[in-house]
Amino acid sequence: MKIMIKSLSSVVFLSLLIVTVSFANAEEKVPFFYNITTDDSWTAGMAAGHANNAADRGHSVTVFLNVRGVHIADKKTVQGTFGPTGKTPAQLLQSLIKKGHAVLVCGTCMKVAGVTENDLMAGAKVSTPDLTFGALTEKDTIVLSY
């Protein structure tokens, strides 16, 4: 009986420790890296909306637009709105930029897509491997890909 109570006490202690660590980690502000490969308004809007939510919760956010995603940052591209917000993905990214977060656009993908640096929305940056991998490999970064 004494061994069982001691074991039960250990289990309760470990459970409380796990819960405490979980709550502490929930408060931690980790960087988010959003990889967007599409210009589909629904998909890109979901990613950009989620990125804004992360930013509003105090996390640092980097959005990397590549493949067809480069069209989102192109000022001349006509975009549909993302239903829940009523905003285009570009407008959601502009909101992130105004909050001080990074929107990086793949330079190689821009060339393939016919997008020039002059075509980019204000605040978006042509990315380099150093910029992309610097953000992607920052300690504890959470990566989401759309």
For each residue, the residues with C-beta under 8 A, 3 or more apart:
1: 4 5
2: 5 6
3: 6 7
4: 1 7 8
5: 1 2 8 9
6: 2 3 9 10
7: 3 4 10 11
8: 4 5 11 12
9: 5 6 12 13
10: 6 7 13 14
11: 7 8 14 15
12: 8 9 15 16
13: 9 10 16 17
14: 10 11 17 18
15: 11 12 18 19
16: 12 13 19 20
17: 13 14 20 21
18: 14 15 21 22
19: 15 16 22 23
20: 16 17 23 24
21: 17 18 24 25
22: 18 19 25 26
23: 19 20 26 27
24: 20 21 27 28
25: 21 22 28
26: 22 23
27: 23 24
28: 24 25 140
29: 57 58 59 60
30: 59 140 141 142
31: 59 60 61 62 135 138 139 140 141 142
32: 51 54 59 60 61 62 141 142 143 144
33: 61 62 64 135 136 138 141 142 143 144
34: 47 48 50 51 61 62 63 64 144 145 146
35: 64 66 143 144 145 146
36: 43 44 47 48 63 64 65 66 69 72 145 146
37: 66 67 68 69 145 146
38: 43 44 67 68 69 146
39: 44 68 69 70 71 72 77 79 89
40: 43 44
41: 44 45 79 80 81 82 88 89
42: 45 46 80 82 83
43: 36 38 40 46 47 146
44: 36 38 39 40 41 47 48 69 72 82 89 146
45: 41 42 48 49 81 82 83 84 85 87 88 89 92
46: 42 43 49 50 82 146
47: 34 36 43 44 50 51 63 89 144 146
48: 34 36 44 45 51 52 63 72 82 89 92 93 96
49: 45 46 52 53 82 84 85 92
50: 34 46 47 53 54 144
51: 32 34 47 48 54 55 61 63 92 96 101
52: 48 49 55 56 92 95 96 99
53: 49 50 56 57
54: 32 50 51 57 59 61
55: 51 52 58 59 60 61 96 99 101
56: 52 53 99
57: 29 53 54
58: 29 55
59: 29 30 31 32 54 55
60: 29 31 32 55 101
61: 31 32 33 34 51 54 55 96 101 102
62: 31 32 33 34 101 102 103 104 135 136
63: 34 36 47 48 51 93 96 101 102 103 104
64: 33 34 35 36 104 105 106 127 132 135 136
65: 36 69 70 72 73 103 104 105 106 109 124
66: 35 36 37 69 70 105 106 109
67: 37 38 70 106 109
68: 37 38 39 71 113
69: 36 37 38 39 44 65 66 72 106 109
70: 39 65 66 67 73 74 105 106 109 110 113 115
71: 39 68 74 77 113 115
72: 36 39 44 48 65 69 77 79 89 90 93
73: 65 70 90 93 103 105 115 120 121 124
74: 70 71 77 113 115 119 120 121
75: 119 120 121
76: 119
77: 39 71 72 74 90
78:
79: 39 41 72 88 89 90
80: 41 42 88
81: 41 45 85 86 87 88
82: 41 42 44 45 46 48 49 85 86 87 88 89 92
83: 42 45 86
84: 45 49
85: 45 49 81 82 92
86: 81 82 83
87: 45 81 82 91 92 95
88: 41 45 79 80 81 82 91 92
89: 39 41 44 45 47 48 72 79 82 92 93
90: 72 73 77 79 93 94 121
91: 87 88 94 95
92: 45 48 49 51 52 82 85 87 88 89 95 96
93: 48 63 72 73 89 90 96 97 103 121 124
94: 90 91 97 98 121 122 123
95: 52 87 91 92 98 99
96: 48 51 52 55 61 63 92 93 99 101 103
97: 93 94 100 101 102 103 121 122 123 124
98: 94 95 123
99: 52 55 56 95 96
100: 97
101: 51 55 60 61 62 63 96 97
102: 61 62 63 97 125 131 135
103: 62 63 65 73 93 96 97 121 123 124 125
104: 62 63 64 65 124 125 126 127 131 132 135
105: 64 65 66 70 73 109 110 115 120 124 125 126 127
106: 64 65 66 67 69 70 109 110 127 132
107: 110 111 126 127 128
108: 111 112
109: 65 66 67 69 70 105 106 112 113
110: 70 105 106 107 113 115 116 117 126
111: 107 108 114 115
112: 108 109
113: 68 70 71 74 109 110
114: 111
115: 70 71 73 74 105 110 111 119 120
116: 110 119 120
117: 110 120 126
118:
119: 74 75 76 115 116
120: 73 74 75 105 115 116 117 124 126
121: 73 74 75 90 93 94 97 103 124
122: 94 97
123: 94 97 98 103
124: 65 73 93 97 103 104 105 120 121
125: 102 103 104 105 131
126: 104 105 107 110 117 120
127: 64 104 105 106 107 131 132
128: 107 131 132
129: 132 133
130: 133 134
131: 102 104 125 127 128 134 135
132: 64 104 106 127 128 129 135 136
133: 129 130 136 137
134: 130 131 137 138
135: 31 33 62 64 102 104 131 132 138 141
136: 33 62 64 132 133 141 143
137: 133 134 141
138: 31 33 134 135 141
139: 31
140: 28 30 31
141: 30 31 32 33 135 136 137 138
142: 30 31 32 33
143: 32 33 35 136
144: 32 33 34 35 47 50
145: 34 35 36 37
146: 34 35 36 37 38 43 44 46 47
